[in-house]
Amino acid sequence: MKNLLQDNLEGNVTFKKIFVTYYARIVYFAFQIIGDREEAEDIAQDTFVNFWNQKENVSQHEVAIKNYLYLTAKNLCLNQIRHNNIVKDYQAKNQFSIFDDTDIVNAIVSSEISSRIYQAIETLPAQCREVTRMAYIQGLKNQEIADNLQISINSVRVHKQRAIHLLRDKLSKKDSDSPQTHLIFLVY
């Protein structure tokens, strides 16, 4: 049985010889599992770092070294796959993490606009406020609102028109020069 860490002439084969002998094989092996060349190269490098750190605990025979390298590479590949799956799951659950700066700014502006609209709706007269919530927040149709509130469809229309008029007045008086105010009018 061949002993890679011992050489007939020098008495010791260097780590470099083991690296040269197995590096390409480990990269190819990892690539078959991972499917990404750069990750496979990283895994191969980590495999040899682990081997270097554990070389006193690994038998000096070629088969033992080869088994250690392949087993370490396999475990590192599986760990990488688990890590990649966790990242994908996290990104799928938290779409915020993949937004760019423009998306974040848009989300902030949208939040501020919505807040101002909701605050303005709260200042409307009771019946007008209720019709507005049902129409624009809950998305109910005029007939559904009329049935729920036991009022005529014409009254629903009047309340909606009055609410839009009052909201425009309230929102434009509050901050008439802000770009958000101009965006609010686009919403309605």
C-alpha positions as CSV (number, residue, x, y, z in Angstrom):
1,M,0.0,0.0,0.0
2,K,1.3,3.4,-1.0
3,N,2.1,5.9,1.8
4,L,1.7,9.5,0.4
5,L,3.3,11.2,3.3
6,Q,6.5,9.1,2.9
7,D,8.7,9.2,-0.1
8,N,11.3,6.5,-0.8
9,L,14.0,9.0,-1.6
10,E,13.2,11.9,0.8
11,G,11.4,10.1,3.6
12,N,8.5,12.6,3.5
13,V,6.1,13.7,0.8
14,T,5.1,17.3,1.2
15,F,1.6,18.6,1.6
16,K,2.1,20.1,-1.8
17,K,2.3,16.7,-3.5
18,I,-1.0,15.6,-1.9
19,F,-2.6,18.9,-2.9
20,V,-1.4,18.6,-6.5
21,T,-2.5,14.9,-6.6
22,Y,-6.0,15.5,-5.3
23,Y,-7.0,19.1,-5.7
24,A,-8.5,18.8,-9.3
25,R,-10.3,15.6,-8.3
26,I,-11.9,17.2,-5.2
27,V,-12.9,20.3,-7.2
28,Y,-14.6,18.1,-9.8
29,F,-16.2,16.0,-7.1
30,A,-17.6,19.0,-5.3
31,F,-18.8,20.5,-8.6
32,Q,-20.8,17.4,-9.4
33,I,-22.6,17.9,-6.1
34,I,-22.9,21.7,-5.9
35,G,-23.1,22.6,-9.6
36,D,-21.1,25.9,-9.1
37,R,-17.5,26.1,-10.1
38,E,-16.5,28.8,-7.6
39,E,-18.2,27.1,-4.7
40,A,-16.6,23.8,-5.7
41,E,-13.1,25.5,-5.6
42,D,-13.9,27.0,-2.2
43,I,-14.9,23.6,-0.9
44,A,-11.8,22.0,-2.2
45,Q,-9.6,24.6,-0.5
46,D,-11.5,24.1,2.7
47,T,-11.1,20.4,2.4
48,F,-7.3,20.8,2.2
49,V,-7.3,23.3,5.1
50,N,-9.2,20.7,7.2
51,F,-6.8,18.0,6.1
52,W,-3.8,20.2,7.1
53,N,-5.3,20.9,10.5
54,Q,-6.0,17.2,11.1
55,K,-3.1,15.6,9.3
56,E,-1.7,14.1,12.6
57,N,-5.1,12.3,13.1
58,V,-5.3,10.9,9.6
59,S,-3.5,7.7,8.7
60,Q,-0.6,8.2,6.4
61,H,-1.8,5.7,3.8
62,E,-3.0,6.8,0.5
63,V,-6.4,5.2,0.8
64,A,-7.0,6.9,4.2
65,I,-5.9,10.3,2.9
66,K,-8.1,10.0,-0.2
67,N,-11.1,8.8,1.9
68,Y,-10.6,11.7,4.4
69,L,-10.4,14.2,1.5
70,Y,-13.6,12.9,-0.2
71,L,-15.5,12.6,3.0
72,T,-14.6,16.1,4.1
73,A,-15.5,17.5,0.6
74,K,-18.9,15.6,0.7
75,N,-19.7,17.0,4.1
76,L,-18.7,20.6,3.1
77,C,-20.9,20.3,0.0
78,L,-23.9,19.2,2.1
79,N,-23.3,22.0,4.5
80,Q,-23.1,24.4,1.6
81,I,-26.4,23.1,0.1
82,R,-28.1,23.5,3.5
83,H,-26.8,27.0,3.8
84,N,-27.9,27.9,0.2
85,N,-31.4,26.5,1.0
86,I,-31.6,28.5,4.2
87,V,-30.7,31.7,2.3
88,K,-33.3,31.0,-0.4
89,D,-36.0,30.3,2.2
90,Y,-35.1,33.5,4.1
91,Q,-35.2,35.6,0.9
92,A,-38.5,34.0,-0.1
93,K,-40.0,34.8,3.3
94,N,-38.4,38.2,3.6
95,Q,-38.7,39.9,0.2
96,F,-37.5,43.1,1.9
97,S,-33.9,41.6,1.9
98,I,-33.7,41.6,-1.9
99,F,-35.0,45.2,-2.4
100,D,-32.7,47.8,-3.7
101,D,-32.5,51.4,-2.4
102,T,-35.2,52.6,-4.8
103,D,-37.6,50.0,-3.6
104,I,-36.9,50.9,0.0
105,V,-37.4,54.6,-0.7
106,N,-40.7,53.8,-2.5
107,A,-41.8,51.7,0.5
108,I,-41.1,54.5,2.9
109,V,-43.0,57.1,0.7
110,S,-45.9,54.7,0.3
111,S,-46.0,54.1,4.1
112,E,-46.0,57.8,4.8
113,I,-48.7,58.6,2.2
114,S,-50.9,55.8,3.6
115,S,-50.4,57.0,7.1
116,R,-51.5,60.6,6.1
117,I,-54.5,59.3,4.3
118,Y,-55.6,57.1,7.2
119,Q,-55.2,60.0,9.6
120,A,-57.2,62.3,7.3
121,I,-60.0,59.6,7.0
122,E,-60.2,59.5,10.8
123,T,-61.2,63.3,10.8
124,L,-64.2,62.7,8.5
125,P,-67.7,62.8,9.8
126,A,-68.9,59.4,11.1
127,Q,-71.1,58.2,8.2
128,C,-68.7,59.6,5.6
129,R,-65.7,57.9,7.4
130,E,-67.5,54.6,7.5
131,V,-68.4,54.7,3.8
132,T,-64.9,55.7,2.9
133,R,-63.4,52.8,4.9
134,M,-65.8,50.3,3.3
135,A,-65.2,51.6,-0.2
136,Y,-61.5,52.3,-0.4
137,I,-60.0,50.1,2.3
138,Q,-62.2,47.1,2.3
139,G,-63.0,47.4,-1.4
140,L,-66.7,46.9,-1.1
141,K,-69.0,47.9,-4.0
142,N,-71.6,50.7,-3.5
143,Q,-74.5,48.2,-3.3
144,E,-72.7,46.2,-0.6
145,I,-72.0,49.4,1.4
146,A,-75.7,50.4,1.0
147,D,-76.9,47.0,2.3
148,N,-74.5,47.0,5.2
149,L,-75.3,50.5,6.4
150,Q,-79.0,50.3,5.4
151,I,-78.7,53.5,3.3
152,S,-79.5,54.1,-0.4
153,I,-76.9,53.7,-3.1
154,N,-77.3,57.4,-3.9
155,S,-76.3,58.2,-0.3
156,V,-73.2,56.0,-0.6
157,R,-72.2,57.9,-3.8
158,V,-72.7,61.3,-2.0
159,H,-70.7,60.2,1.0
160,K,-67.8,59.0,-1.2
161,Q,-67.8,62.3,-3.2
162,R,-67.9,64.3,0.0
163,A,-65.1,62.3,1.5
164,I,-62.9,62.8,-1.5
165,H,-63.6,66.5,-1.5
166,L,-62.9,66.8,2.3
167,L,-59.7,64.6,2.0
168,R,-58.3,66.7,-0.8
169,D,-58.9,69.9,1.3
170,K,-57.4,68.4,4.5
171,L,-54.4,66.9,2.8
172,S,-53.6,69.9,0.6
173,K,-53.9,72.3,3.6
174,K,-51.6,70.2,5.8
175,D,-48.6,70.3,3.4
176,S,-49.5,71.8,0.0
177,D,-45.9,71.9,-1.3
178,S,-44.8,68.4,-0.4
179,P,-44.4,65.9,-3.3
180,Q,-46.3,63.4,-1.1
181,T,-49.5,65.6,-1.3
182,H,-49.3,65.5,-5.1
183,L,-49.0,61.7,-5.0
184,I,-52.0,61.4,-2.6
185,F,-54.2,63.1,-5.2
186,L,-53.1,60.5,-7.8
187,V,-54.3,57.7,-5.4
188,Y,-57.8,59.1,-5.6
